[in-house]
Amino acid sequence: MNSEVRIQNSESNGFSRFAQDGFQIIHSLVTDDECTRLAAELTPLFERQIKSAKNRIGGVRNLLRTNPLVSTFAKSPAITGLLNQVAGSAVFPVRAIFFDKNPDANWLVPWHQDLAIAVAKHIETPGFTGWSIKHGTIHVHPPVEILAAMLTLRIHLDDCDASNGALKVIASSHRSGKIRTGEISRQTTAREPFICEVPKGGALLMRPLLLHASSPAESPHHRRVLHLEYAAQKLPNGLEWFDH
Ligand SMILES: O=C(O)CCC(=O)C(=O)O
């Protein structure tokens, strides 16, 4: 793999690069107070999950449904207003997950795209494939148009740098649509990843189709992220987003 380099991609030029690159770092989005409130609410949930899951590390899921603070935050005009502007249409939150990479939960995630959405019911529908149940919730791979219109906003509640398990991405890879496995390894060896260093209170805005991965932290301390996914359209054929 090529060595990882840091290139500039910040909101200093507005969101003009977002369509091309499929991601953008927003250096300051959430106040210190909001970070503290979210961290105080969500960290104990993650710790409880780790204790009960015994080594099975995953985020705390379904937070739009179970946590009023997250739900209110995800729907706040400050956040949706920004995302509507980037999307060019009204978006709404459909999934919220809390991740805390730390000494007890120091995972790696291989290169992938986020292809699955959570839905309320299994209704066979043309273009919807790969039905599964994850963490008790029905998931399916929707047609590429639905994924391409979605936005993911990852809000950082701690400073995150390259040594701290930052997400790495392949710029513009979202423009290839759904990428086959062999093509994923071709793109990730041929291209230099961008390491998404994000300060506390900042956020990474990205398309779910963007190739991304993360390494374990080298000097692990908390790397808390509230991961919010937004959709731009209703689902067809009576299907419904699980968390809308
Ligand atoms: O937060 C991470 O380290 C990885 C999360 C991720 O890859 C995902 O949500 O798809």
Ligand as a Chemical Component Dictionary entry (heavy atoms), coordinates in Angstrom:
data_LIG
# 
_chem_comp.id                   LIG 
_chem_comp.type                 NON-POLYMER 
_chem_comp.pdbx_formal_charge   0 
_chem_comp.three_letter_code    LIG 
# 
loop_
_chem_comp_atom.comp_id 
_chem_comp_atom.atom_id 
_chem_comp_atom.alt_atom_id 
_chem_comp_atom.type_symbol 
_chem_comp_atom.charge 
_chem_comp_atom.model_Cartn_x 
_chem_comp_atom.model_Cartn_y 
_chem_comp_atom.model_Cartn_z 
_chem_comp_atom.pdbx_ordinal 
LIG O1 O1 O 0 -15.530 4.451 13.447 1  
LIG C1 C1 C 0 -14.859 3.581 12.874 2  
LIG O2 O2 O 0 -13.745 3.281 13.224 3  
LIG C2 C2 C 0 -15.380 2.863 11.675 4  
LIG C3 C3 C 0 -16.802 3.071 11.409 5  
LIG C4 C4 C 0 -17.168 2.536 10.087 6  
LIG O3 O3 O 0 -16.394 2.086 9.323  7  
LIG C5 C5 C 0 -18.540 2.571 9.655  8  
LIG O4 O4 O 0 -19.379 3.095 10.386 9  
LIG O5 O5 O 0 -18.822 2.080 8.556  10 
# 
loop_
_chem_comp_bond.comp_id 
_chem_comp_bond.atom_id_1 
_chem_comp_bond.atom_id_2 
_chem_comp_bond.value_order 
_chem_comp_bond.pdbx_ordinal 
LIG O1 C1 DOUB 1 
LIG C1 O2 SING 2 
LIG C1 C2 SING 3 
LIG C2 C3 SING 4 
LIG C3 C4 SING 5 
LIG C4 O3 DOUB 6 
LIG C4 C5 SING 7 
LIG C5 O4 DOUB 8 
LIG C5 O5 SING 9 
# 
